[in-house]
Amino acid sequence: MHFSDNVAALTPSATLAITARAKKMRAEGRSIIDLSAGEPSFPTPEVAAEGAAAAVRAGRTGYPPTPGVPELREGIVRYLGETSSYAPDDPAGVLVSAGVKQGLFNLCFCLFGEGDEVLIPAPFWTSYLAVVELARARPVVVQTKFDEGFALSVDRLEAQRTENTKGLFLNSPSNPSGVVMDLGILEDICAWAGEHGIWILSDEIYRRLYFDGDSAPSVFDVKDRPGHVVALDGMSKAFSMPGWRIGWSVGPPELIRKASALQSQTTSAAAGPSQYAAAAALASEGRESIVGEFRRILDRRRQAAHAALQGIPGFDAPLPPGAIYMYGRLGSGDRAPGDSAAVAESLLVETGVATVPGEAFGTPGFLRLNFSVEDEIFAEGSDRIRAWFGST
Ligand SMILES: Cc1ncc(COP(=O)(O)O)c(C=O)c1O
């Protein structure tokens, strides 16, 4: 079949494809340990479920306003003010979308086009390349090093900057590495981007899943940030509500209005009941205890996962400071030749453990494992991985 140039190079999300394959194998009767998915395993908080149910019962099921229902947009402004240094108190700079994914698509489509280059530090979340390419711009990967804790620096960015550089993606805590950028480096990068008129799209979906404090630093904590900054966050991770599809972009009102116009022509708005669920969760008195409890459980699982993976020859997985993944480097032994796609394939076929290879994140030679699954599931998965790598 002939497809348009818009989608000629488009492939399905690598992580979603692996998760779908693991589900299929399980349906065929295999014993599958799925460590590939990108979602926490907690149920939706009760207050959110109630918020959606109450809105539906009250008949609030018409088309929502394109940028989001007022309760949610105002709730996001309050939430940001309470959990970061974000100061504006009106919601003109907030656009609610069907997840951060739609937010990123809106923004890339509005800001970038043919001939533009967008810097993407690796390892990166698998969809960043695709979304830049859908806007017909060119993703430019900026490599970082495992031995340096995947630290990003202005020097690394500057080395890739050209006169066509229009944008930069940031993602802290990072999927897949869990690495967190401190405020100092965020300040340096904001100053550099401001000087060169480069848009920063800061994907902060894991900001609250940070284990050395309540929140990882946000671009909104940078006092002298330039005007060309947008931060994205949502309900999928910290509130464990990925299926509700609620995310938001927060930035200059002029850009938000254009992105909203684009959304009005594509999806109209994020689903209304989901917006009321999110609004109820953000406004609830128990909000911080919900997030805090998730963080406490995840921290315990993170420590257990880290301990369970220690001493496996040919697999070096450091303790991540944020997010929900162990990102381990493969060694050069017989069992782990550094070809992570082949290793992930063998692990799945031979042991039934689904992981995501580093190829999906622009860094071959690594494996990503979701540590947020229930304790016994990770324990069984790490036992099978250890046996596969040939240790006892
Ligand atoms: C870094 C990152 N950004 C965005 C998303 C998607 O977020 P949403 O569910 O809000 O579309 C994910 C999901 O895995 C992610 O890991």
The ligand as an ORCA input file, in Angstrom:
! r2SCAN-3c Opt
* xyz 0 1
  C       9.247     10.128     29.221
  C       7.810      9.892     28.919
  N       7.070     10.902     28.442
  C       5.767     10.725     28.153
  C       5.155      9.505     28.331
  C       3.702      9.353     27.961
  O       2.938     10.019     28.848
  P       1.355     10.064     28.653
  O       0.804      8.794     29.173
  O       0.959     11.265     29.480
  O       1.101     10.256     27.202
  C       5.870      8.426     28.811
  C       5.241      7.104     28.952
  O       5.855      6.096     29.044
  C       7.229      8.629     29.133
  O       7.972      7.643     29.614
*
